[in-house]
Amino acid sequence: MSHSTDIGQHPDIMQMRARYEEAAANPTAQLTDGLTLLAGIYLAVSPWIVGFRTHPNITVNNLITGILVALLALGYSSAYGRTYGLAWVAPVIGVWTIIAPWVISGPNNTLGIIISNVVVGAIILLLGLANMSTGMTAAKRRTPPRFGSETTHTR
């Protein structure tokens, strides 16, 4: 007896992908993804918008973390089932963005740096938590197998 080695065709995998596609098609999830993308773009360009590009360490930090958040948002919106495992990264980046001015620049912060990072960091944190809850809701809808529905394989 031969068995197929293509795990992608397994009924459980197909059902899981359908749940994640349904979660990603949710208008709330799409709004969350779009706002996360905008927050990431803002974080990346904030040194030039707020005017603290003369502080090179925090400028590089915001540029890199902003691009990362934007890429995560694009991944969530285009392939949520494959990027769901990374949903925890956005809230972590949000917390880092909030504390980064003190960790990176120390006492050399301007009010603009602090306000910009704290506000956008809190937004990224909240949007990341919302995105995580979307995935958890999709995972909770999973129905457990019923007794007697398992198939037995004989050799």
N, C-alpha and C positions, 0 to 999 in steps of 0.2 A: 504494500500500500504506500503510495507516495503522498507527501504533504507539500502544500504550497509554502514557499519561504517568503512570500510577499506579505509582510506584516501590515502594510498600508491597506490591504483589502480585508483585514480582520473586522468583524462586525462591531466590536467594542471601539476600535480606533475610529471607524467611520461614524459611529454614534457620538463619540467625543468631539470629533471635528465639526459635526453638525451643530452640537451645542455651543461650541465656541464661535462658529460662524453666526449663529442666532444671537449670541451675546454681542458680537461686534456690530451686527446690523441694528441693534437697539439705538434709537435716536439719542438717548441719554449718553450712551457709550460714545457715539460719534461726536457729540458735543464736547464731551470730556477729552477725547483725543484731539479735537481741533483746538480747544483752549490750552491743552498741554503743549501742542506744537507752537502756538503763539507765545506762551510763556517761555519756552525754550529759546525761541528766536529773540525775544526781548532780552533774556538773560545774556545771550551771546553778544548782542549789540549795545547793551546797557552802558558800558564804559564810554561809548561815543555819544549816546543819548543824554546821559546824566552829566557827562563831562569829567570822568575820573580816569581817562586813558593815560594820564601822567603817573598813575600808580601801576607800574607794570605787573606786579605779582597778582593783584586782584583782577586786573584786566585779562590776563592770560587764563586765570581760573574761571572767570565768568564766561569767556569765549569757549573754552573747552567744555565746561559743564552745560552751557546753553546748547551747544551743538549736540551733545550727548542726549539731552532731554528731547530735543527736536527729532533726533533719529529714533529714539524710543517711541515717541508719539506716532511717527510714520510707521514704525513696525506694528504698533498696536492697531492702527487703522487698516493696515493692508494685510497682515497675517497674524491676527490675534491668537489663534490657536497655537501658533509656533512661538510667539513672544510672550505668552501669558506667564511663563516661568520667570520672566524678567520684570514682572509688574512691581516687585518690591524695590527695584532700583530707583524709580522716580521719587518715592517718599524719602529715601535716604539722601538723594541729591538735594531735595528740598530742605532737609535739616542741615546738610552741609552748607548750602547757600546762605542760610540764616546765620550760621556761626562763622562762616569764612572770613568776614571782614576782621574779626578779632583774632582769629587763628593766623591768618596770612599777613595782615597789615599791622596788627597790634594797635598801638595808640595813634597811628598815622592815618586814621580814617576821617573822611569828611562826613557831614550829615547826609549828603546825597548818596554816598556809598552805603551807609547803614540803612537808610530808608529803602533804597532800591532793592538791596539784597534781602532784607527782612520781608518786605512785601512780596516780592516775586518768589522767594523761598517758601513762604507760607502758602502761596497759591499752588506752587508745584507740589508741595506736601499734600495739600487737600485733594488736588486733582489725582495725584498718584494713589491716595487711599481710595478715592472713588473708583478708579480704574481697577484696583485690586478687588474691591467689593463686587464689581461687575463679573469678574472671573470666578469669584467664590460663589456667586449666585448661580452662575452657569454650572459649576461643579456640583452644587447641592441638588440640582434638578435631576441628577443621575439616578436612575432607578436600579435598585439592587437586584441581582438575579434571584429568581424564585427557585425553591427547592424542586428538584426533579426536572429542571430545564437544562441541566448540564448534559453534555453528550459524553459518552464513554468511548474510548478508543480501544479496540482489541487488536492484538497483534497476531 
